[in-house]
């Protein structure tokens, strides 16, 4: 389930049901949250109508979200125009639709995101290449980041591709991550590697880490252990601690390797849940350390606690109600 987490976040206690709605969302009871929001929306409260449309969107129920969103737009509720623009771009992207979306963003609150959408739409409309790479990254993020409104991975890829073709290495890395994690194509790992080739050549840290991860831990037919480890280690040296954790894990999982070096890297990356898991594995098998079941238990407990806390955080992101 996707918890709504919008920017523009000034919360507004629009009705007596606010606390009950927030509690329902925190418990993943979206049906109850919708039921409570609907009560306030039917009373004519614009902010309640807007919130109800967001709840429907979080369930990917565009059919039920649109009527409530339109009511907000008809009342010229600015935040609703922003969401209307996002939805419009998901449809046909002919000139008429692009102009309609641009008009919605111009009527919404002026934010970094609304400005980015307008700039990118102008690129589409005039076939120009003036919007910044940051604008493209911002716009695309609204269609694939977990804490956003409504995921549309294919559209995110299309948007990122336009900037990647102009040399946006950060966009290439983001495309690779979408292919790898969201698996939107049948050959997602190969597509991820292909989209990140130039970014890796330019030493983009994220692209190096993702590509290295695929070569080390991906399908056997794609594996290139030495090259993958090289990329992970280079990314770690440049400051990516998670890449260091992945590199250390690959060493500790092998039958031979510099276990001492791997453990040292792990100790530098212990802010990651994953590091605790690998430490537990190392002490269980005596990889680079003396086999120690007390420490095995310590790191196993730390890993489970870290994982539980992260999951709890991820599942209880605050619902922004306007």
Secondary structure, 3 states (H helix, E strand, C coil): CCCCCCCCCCCCCCCCCHHHHHHHHHCCCHHHHHHHHHHHHHCCCHHHHHHHHHHHHHCCCHHHHHHHHHHHHHCCCHHHHHHHHHHHHCCCCCHHHHHHHHHHHHHCCCCHHHHHHHHHHHHHHHCCCCCCHHHHHHHHHCCCCCCCCCCCHHHHHHHHHHHHCCCCHHHHHHHHHHHHHHCCCCCHHHHHHHHHHHHHHCCCHHHHHHHHHHHHHCCHHHCCHHHHHHHHHHHHHCCCHHHHHHHHHHHHCCCCCCHHHHHHHHHCCCCCHHHHHHHHHHHHHCCCCCCCHHHHHHHHHHHHHHHHHHHHHHHCCCCCCC
